[in-house]
Amino acid sequence: MSSPVNVYSISEVSQRLDEEIPVVFGRLGYKQSFKLIDLKLLIGYSIAIVAAASFLLDKKLGHNNVIGYQKLLVGCYAVLSLIFWYFKKFVEKSTIYTGTNSNDQSVINVRTLFKEAQPLYKVVLLGDDGARLEVDLQINKVFNEAGYLQTDLFFNWCKNQLTILKEKKDN
């Protein structure tokens, strides 16, 4: 059994539930895809390489000799940082899990967030066909009084929501 969390701490509860989602969808026959994480890492490493190149050029050749290159590198850094911000804000959003079902090759995208000052864990399920399901999970439904996550209850809740999403897709 996992360690207990403070059920009055939104960050602890959110982290614990977010960590459990890949396990739950793995049990449901989904294989996690890391494309978004890989793309985010690629952009982040590109930013770091541009910053390192700027530093090394300045150190090896002297500031006055590389002003033109520095302007170009600062421009690249700004563009990459803007791309990274856009990616985090509009592409990745609050995506916790992306996976492909091994049986029917359907893709599921799971986004989560908490409502302000409410013990509700908002889960958004997105299917590859455009089906969308937004549902709120009351924290006390899956955590006991001691702060332990009841994994079977959470699994069953996620399974039910996935069934609803598939029914929504069929209609």
C-alpha positions as CSV (number, residue, x, y, z in Angstrom):
1,M,0.0,0.0,0.0
2,S,1.3,3.5,-0.8
3,S,1.9,6.2,1.8
4,P,-0.9,8.4,2.9
5,V,-1.4,11.9,1.6
6,N,-2.9,15.0,3.3
7,V,-6.4,15.0,1.7
8,Y,-6.6,18.7,2.5
9,S,-3.6,19.5,0.3
10,I,-4.6,19.9,-3.3
11,S,-1.1,19.5,-4.6
12,E,-0.5,16.2,-2.7
13,V,-3.9,14.7,-3.8
14,S,-3.3,15.8,-7.4
15,Q,0.2,14.4,-7.5
16,R,-1.0,11.1,-6.1
17,L,-3.9,10.8,-8.5
18,D,-1.8,11.9,-11.5
19,E,0.8,9.2,-10.6
20,E,-1.9,6.5,-10.5
21,I,-3.5,7.3,-13.9
22,P,-0.8,5.5,-16.0
23,V,-1.2,2.5,-13.8
24,V,-4.9,2.5,-14.2
25,F,-4.9,2.9,-17.9
26,G,-2.2,0.2,-18.1
27,R,-4.5,-2.2,-16.4
28,L,-7.2,-1.2,-18.9
29,G,-5.1,-2.3,-21.8
30,Y,-3.5,1.0,-22.8
31,K,0.2,1.6,-23.6
32,Q,1.5,5.0,-22.7
33,S,2.8,7.2,-25.4
34,F,5.6,9.7,-24.6
35,K,5.5,11.8,-27.8
36,L,4.5,15.0,-25.9
37,I,7.2,14.5,-23.3
38,D,9.8,13.8,-26.0
39,L,8.8,16.9,-27.9
40,K,8.9,19.0,-24.8
41,L,12.4,17.6,-24.0
42,L,13.6,18.3,-27.5
43,I,12.5,22.0,-27.3
44,G,14.0,22.3,-23.8
45,Y,17.3,20.8,-24.8
46,S,17.4,23.1,-27.9
47,I,17.0,26.1,-25.6
48,A,19.9,24.8,-23.4
49,I,22.1,24.2,-26.4
50,V,21.5,27.8,-27.7
51,A,22.3,29.2,-24.3
52,A,25.5,27.1,-24.0
53,A,26.6,28.1,-27.5
54,S,26.1,31.7,-26.6
55,F,28.2,31.3,-23.5
56,L,31.0,29.4,-25.2
57,L,31.2,31.9,-28.1
58,D,31.4,34.8,-25.7
59,K,34.0,33.1,-23.5
60,K,36.3,31.8,-26.4
61,L,36.1,34.7,-28.8
62,G,35.4,37.7,-26.6
63,H,32.3,39.8,-26.4
64,N,33.2,42.4,-29.0
65,N,34.0,39.7,-31.7
66,V,30.7,37.9,-31.4
67,I,28.0,40.6,-31.1
68,G,26.4,39.6,-34.5
69,Y,26.3,35.9,-33.5
70,Q,25.0,36.8,-30.0
71,K,22.1,38.7,-31.6
72,L,21.2,35.7,-33.7
73,L,21.5,33.3,-30.7
74,V,19.4,35.6,-28.5
75,G,16.8,35.7,-31.2
76,C,16.9,31.8,-31.5
77,Y,16.6,31.6,-27.7
78,A,13.6,33.9,-27.7
79,V,11.8,32.0,-30.5
80,L,12.5,28.6,-28.9
81,S,11.3,29.9,-25.5
82,L,8.1,31.2,-27.2
83,I,7.6,27.8,-28.9
84,F,8.1,26.1,-25.5
85,W,5.5,28.4,-23.9
86,Y,3.0,27.8,-26.6
87,F,3.5,24.1,-26.4
88,K,3.0,24.0,-22.7
89,K,0.0,26.4,-22.8
90,F,-1.9,25.2,-25.8
91,V,-0.6,21.8,-27.0
92,E,0.2,19.9,-23.8
93,K,-2.1,21.9,-21.5
94,S,-2.6,19.8,-18.4
95,T,-2.1,16.4,-20.2
96,I,-1.2,13.7,-17.7
97,Y,-1.5,10.7,-19.9
98,T,-1.6,9.7,-23.6
99,G,-2.0,6.1,-24.5
100,T,-3.0,3.7,-27.2
101,N,-5.3,0.7,-26.6
102,S,-3.6,-2.5,-27.6
103,N,-6.9,-4.1,-28.7
104,D,-8.6,-1.5,-31.0
105,Q,-5.7,1.0,-31.4
106,S,-7.9,3.8,-30.1
107,V,-6.0,6.8,-28.5
108,I,-6.9,8.3,-25.2
109,N,-5.7,11.7,-23.9
110,V,-6.2,12.4,-20.2
111,R,-6.1,15.9,-18.8
112,T,-6.5,16.8,-15.1
113,L,-6.9,19.9,-13.0
114,F,-8.4,21.0,-9.7
115,K,-11.2,23.4,-9.2
116,E,-10.3,26.3,-7.1
117,A,-11.0,25.8,-3.4
118,Q,-13.1,22.7,-4.0
119,P,-12.3,19.0,-3.3
120,L,-13.0,18.1,-7.0
121,Y,-10.5,16.5,-9.3
122,K,-11.5,17.4,-12.8
123,V,-10.7,14.8,-15.4
124,V,-11.0,15.4,-19.2
125,L,-10.9,12.4,-21.4
126,L,-10.3,13.0,-25.1
127,G,-10.7,10.2,-27.7
128,D,-9.0,10.2,-31.0
129,D,-12.3,10.6,-32.8
130,G,-13.0,13.9,-31.1
131,A,-15.2,12.4,-28.3
132,R,-14.8,14.5,-25.1
133,L,-15.9,13.8,-21.6
134,E,-15.4,16.2,-18.7
135,V,-16.2,14.8,-15.3
136,D,-15.5,15.8,-11.6
137,L,-14.3,13.2,-9.1
138,Q,-15.0,14.0,-5.5
139,I,-11.8,13.3,-3.5
140,N,-13.5,11.5,-0.7
141,K,-14.8,8.9,-3.1
142,V,-11.3,7.5,-3.7
143,F,-9.3,8.5,-0.6
144,N,-10.1,7.1,2.9
145,E,-10.0,9.1,6.1
146,A,-6.3,8.2,6.7
147,G,-5.3,9.6,3.3
148,Y,-4.8,6.4,1.5
149,L,-5.8,6.1,-2.2
150,Q,-8.3,3.3,-2.7
151,T,-6.8,2.1,-6.0
152,D,-9.6,-0.3,-6.8
153,L,-12.2,2.4,-6.4
154,F,-10.2,4.8,-8.6
155,F,-9.7,2.0,-11.2
156,N,-13.4,1.3,-11.3
157,W,-14.2,5.0,-11.5
158,C,-11.8,5.4,-14.4
159,K,-13.2,2.3,-16.1
160,N,-16.7,3.6,-15.9
161,Q,-15.7,7.0,-17.3
162,L,-13.9,5.3,-20.2
163,T,-17.1,3.2,-20.9
164,I,-19.1,6.5,-21.0
165,L,-16.6,8.0,-23.4
166,K,-16.8,5.0,-25.7
167,E,-20.7,5.1,-25.6
168,K,-20.5,8.8,-26.4
169,K,-18.3,8.0,-29.3
170,D,-20.7,5.4,-30.7
171,N,-23.6,7.8,-30.6
